Amino acid sequence: MVNPFFQRLNLITGSETSFALEKSLVMVFGLGGVGGWCAEALVRSGLGNISLVDVDKIHESNINRQVQALNGNIGRYKTEALEERLLQINPSCLVKSFPMAFSKETAEVFDIPGADYVIDAIDTLPNKLDLIETAYTSGRVLFSSMGMARKLNPVLLKTADIWETSGCPLARLVRQGLKKRGFYGNFTTVYSPERVPLLEKPREKREMGSCVTVTAAAGMVLASLVIRSVMENCRHG
């Protein structure tokens, strides 16, 4: 019997997909403005197993775009706060939290080969490249978010293979970094070619403006890719 929490989605996807989602494990790396919303969307869609990976704690500046960033959560690990939120949505979901960064040195901790899907929502380029290589060589289905900072229009979001992306500075850096590593594998990305003029100079060199309507939409697209992939596998598996 399908969990009544997810009956409305089941009317679209069918019971087989609902049961498959319940058995699936998705690992979400990076719980900022994109990854957190992706994780929540997956759990609200009946995902039964999820791993949350992020080394950062919640800051005041996260409140404008991150789903677990509430005033009462400032100073807590993003993984801890999001795990608590997800279990309030579905107490039956098995949530594992890893308050640490992903790298080649820490890769074995996560058991990526045991996952069904890997979501890359990492901002730091070296760690992002490490995850992409690890997920791909492990044979996992990888969906990767490119740069969502300095974007305002969610309607411009696109999905494409990494080698077919254009107009996204982070995607360009990812392509260049992968080529330097001799990596030419294929995986699906979510990106935006939108260019928004910078009206104010950042206070810090690494500080970039972000809008929740874009970051959350990107997270929803990533979750949708997982749901539709599971559904497609059920139909043809």
C-alpha positions as CSV (number, residue, x, y, z in Angstrom):
1,M,0.0,0.0,0.0
2,V,1.3,3.4,-0.9
3,N,2.0,5.8,2.0
4,P,-0.9,8.3,2.1
5,F,1.6,11.1,2.4
6,F,2.5,10.6,-1.3
7,Q,-0.8,9.5,-2.7
8,R,-1.2,12.6,-4.9
9,L,2.2,11.9,-6.6
10,N,1.3,8.3,-6.9
11,L,-1.7,9.3,-9.1
12,I,0.8,10.6,-11.6
13,T,3.7,8.1,-11.4
14,G,2.0,4.9,-10.4
15,S,2.5,2.5,-7.5
16,E,5.6,0.8,-9.0
17,T,7.4,4.2,-9.1
18,S,6.3,5.0,-5.6
19,F,7.7,1.7,-4.2
20,A,10.9,2.2,-6.2
21,L,11.4,5.7,-4.8
22,E,10.8,4.3,-1.3
23,K,13.7,1.8,-1.8
24,S,16.0,4.2,-3.6
25,L,19.0,6.0,-2.0
26,V,20.0,9.5,-3.1
27,M,23.1,11.2,-1.9
28,V,22.9,15.0,-1.9
29,F,26.3,16.7,-1.8
30,G,26.0,20.4,-0.9
31,L,23.1,21.7,1.1
32,G,23.0,25.3,0.1
33,G,20.3,27.1,-1.9
34,V,20.1,24.3,-4.4
35,G,20.8,21.1,-2.6
36,G,18.6,21.7,0.4
37,W,15.5,22.2,-1.7
38,C,16.4,19.2,-3.8
39,A,16.6,17.0,-0.7
40,E,13.2,18.3,0.6
41,A,11.5,17.8,-2.7
42,L,12.8,14.2,-2.9
43,V,11.6,13.4,0.6
44,R,8.2,15.0,-0.1
45,S,8.0,12.7,-3.1
46,G,8.5,9.5,-1.0
47,L,12.2,8.9,-1.3
48,G,13.0,6.3,1.4
49,N,16.8,6.8,1.9
50,I,18.8,10.0,1.6
51,S,22.3,11.0,2.6
52,L,23.1,14.7,3.3
53,V,26.6,16.0,2.9
54,D,27.8,19.5,3.8
55,V,30.6,20.8,6.0
56,D,29.1,24.2,6.7
57,K,27.0,25.7,9.4
58,I,24.0,28.0,8.9
59,H,24.7,31.7,8.8
60,E,22.3,34.7,8.7
61,S,23.2,35.3,5.1
62,N,21.8,31.8,4.2
63,I,18.2,32.8,5.3
64,N,17.3,34.4,1.9
65,R,17.6,31.1,0.0
66,Q,18.2,27.9,2.0
67,V,15.3,25.8,3.1
68,Q,16.8,24.8,6.5
69,A,18.1,28.3,7.3
70,L,15.7,29.6,10.0
71,N,16.6,32.1,12.7
72,G,16.5,29.3,15.3
73,N,19.0,27.3,13.3
74,I,21.8,29.8,13.0
75,G,25.0,28.2,14.1
76,R,23.8,24.6,13.6
77,Y,25.3,22.3,10.9
78,K,23.2,22.4,7.7
79,T,23.1,18.6,7.7
80,E,21.7,18.5,11.3
81,A,19.0,21.1,10.7
82,L,17.9,19.6,7.4
83,E,17.8,16.1,8.8
84,E,15.5,17.3,11.5
85,R,13.2,19.0,9.0
86,L,13.1,16.0,6.6
87,L,12.1,13.7,9.4
88,Q,9.3,16.0,10.3
89,I,8.0,15.5,6.8
90,N,8.4,11.8,6.7
91,P,9.6,10.0,9.9
92,S,10.0,6.8,8.0
93,C,12.7,8.1,5.7
94,L,16.2,6.9,6.6
95,V,18.3,10.0,6.7
96,K,22.1,9.9,7.1
97,S,24.0,13.1,7.8
98,F,27.7,13.8,7.0
99,P,28.8,17.2,8.4
100,M,32.0,17.1,6.3
101,A,33.4,18.0,2.9
102,F,33.6,15.6,0.0
103,S,37.0,15.1,-1.5
104,K,39.1,12.2,-3.0
105,E,40.5,11.7,0.5
106,T,37.1,11.4,2.2
107,A,35.3,9.5,-0.7
108,E,35.3,6.1,0.9
109,V,33.3,7.4,3.9
110,F,30.2,7.9,1.8
111,D,30.0,4.5,-0.1
112,I,28.9,6.2,-3.3
113,P,28.7,2.8,-5.2
114,G,25.9,2.0,-2.8
115,A,23.7,4.9,-4.0
116,D,21.2,4.9,-6.8
117,Y,21.6,8.6,-7.6
118,V,24.2,11.3,-6.7
119,I,23.2,14.9,-6.6
120,D,26.1,17.4,-7.0
121,A,25.2,20.8,-5.6
122,I,28.8,21.6,-4.5
123,D,30.1,25.2,-5.0
124,T,33.8,24.6,-4.4
125,L,35.4,23.6,-7.8
126,P,38.1,21.0,-6.7
127,N,35.5,19.2,-4.5
128,K,32.9,19.3,-7.3
129,L,35.4,17.8,-9.8
130,D,36.3,15.1,-7.3
131,L,32.7,14.2,-6.8
132,I,31.9,14.1,-10.5
133,E,34.8,11.8,-11.2
134,T,34.0,9.5,-8.3
135,A,30.3,9.2,-9.1
136,Y,30.9,8.6,-12.8
137,T,33.6,6.0,-12.2
138,S,31.4,4.3,-9.7
139,G,28.7,3.9,-12.3
140,R,26.2,6.0,-10.4
141,V,23.6,8.2,-12.1
142,L,24.8,11.8,-11.5
143,F,22.8,15.0,-11.8
144,S,24.9,18.1,-11.3
145,S,24.0,21.8,-10.6
146,M,26.1,24.5,-12.2
147,G,26.2,28.1,-11.0
148,M,23.0,29.7,-9.7
149,A,24.5,32.8,-8.2
150,R,23.7,36.1,-9.9
151,K,20.6,34.7,-11.5
152,L,17.1,36.1,-11.2
153,N,14.9,34.3,-13.8
154,P,14.1,30.7,-13.0
155,V,12.4,30.3,-16.4
156,L,15.8,30.4,-18.0
157,L,17.0,27.2,-16.3
158,K,18.0,24.4,-18.6
159,T,19.1,20.8,-18.5
160,A,21.9,19.5,-20.7
161,D,24.9,17.3,-20.8
162,I,27.9,19.1,-19.3
163,W,29.6,19.3,-22.7
164,E,26.6,21.0,-24.2
165,T,26.3,23.8,-21.6
166,S,26.9,27.4,-22.5
167,G,26.7,30.8,-21.0
168,C,27.4,29.5,-17.4
169,P,30.8,30.6,-15.9
170,L,30.9,27.6,-13.4
171,A,30.0,25.1,-16.2
172,R,32.9,26.5,-18.2
173,L,35.3,26.0,-15.3
174,V,33.9,22.5,-14.7
175,R,34.5,21.6,-18.4
176,Q,38.0,23.0,-18.3
177,G,38.8,21.2,-15.0
178,L,37.5,17.9,-16.2
179,K,39.5,18.1,-19.5
180,K,42.7,18.8,-17.4
181,R,42.0,15.6,-15.5
182,G,41.4,13.7,-18.8
183,F,37.8,13.2,-18.0
184,Y,35.3,13.2,-20.9
185,G,32.3,11.3,-19.4
186,N,28.7,12.4,-19.9
187,F,26.3,13.5,-17.2
188,T,23.3,15.7,-17.0
189,T,23.5,19.2,-15.5
190,V,21.1,22.0,-14.5
191,Y,22.4,25.4,-15.5
192,S,21.3,28.9,-16.5
193,P,22.8,31.1,-19.3
194,E,21.3,34.2,-17.7
195,R,23.5,37.2,-17.3
196,V,22.5,39.7,-14.6
197,P,24.5,43.0,-14.3
198,L,26.3,43.4,-11.0
199,L,24.8,46.5,-9.3
200,E,26.8,46.5,-6.1
201,K,30.3,45.4,-5.4
202,P,30.6,42.4,-3.1
203,R,32.0,43.1,0.4
204,E,34.2,40.0,0.1
205,K,35.9,38.6,-3.0
206,R,34.0,35.3,-2.7
207,E,30.6,36.9,-1.9
208,M,28.0,36.5,-4.7
209,G,24.4,37.5,-4.8
210,S,21.8,34.7,-4.9
211,C,18.0,34.6,-5.3
212,V,15.8,31.8,-3.8
213,T,13.5,31.7,-6.8
214,V,16.4,30.5,-8.9
215,T,18.3,28.3,-6.4
216,A,15.1,26.6,-5.2
217,A,13.9,26.1,-8.8
218,A,17.2,24.4,-9.7
219,G,16.9,22.1,-6.7
220,M,13.4,21.2,-7.9
221,V,14.7,20.4,-11.3
222,L,17.3,18.1,-9.9
223,A,14.7,16.3,-7.8
224,S,12.5,16.0,-10.9
225,L,15.3,14.4,-12.8
226,V,15.6,11.7,-10.1
227,I,11.8,11.1,-10.0
228,R,11.4,10.9,-13.8
229,S,14.5,8.6,-14.0
230,V,13.0,6.2,-11.4
231,M,9.7,6.3,-13.3
232,E,11.4,5.6,-16.6
233,N,13.3,2.7,-15.2
234,C,10.1,1.2,-13.8
235,R,8.4,1.4,-17.2
236,H,11.3,-0.1,-19.1
237,G,13.0,-2.2,-16.4
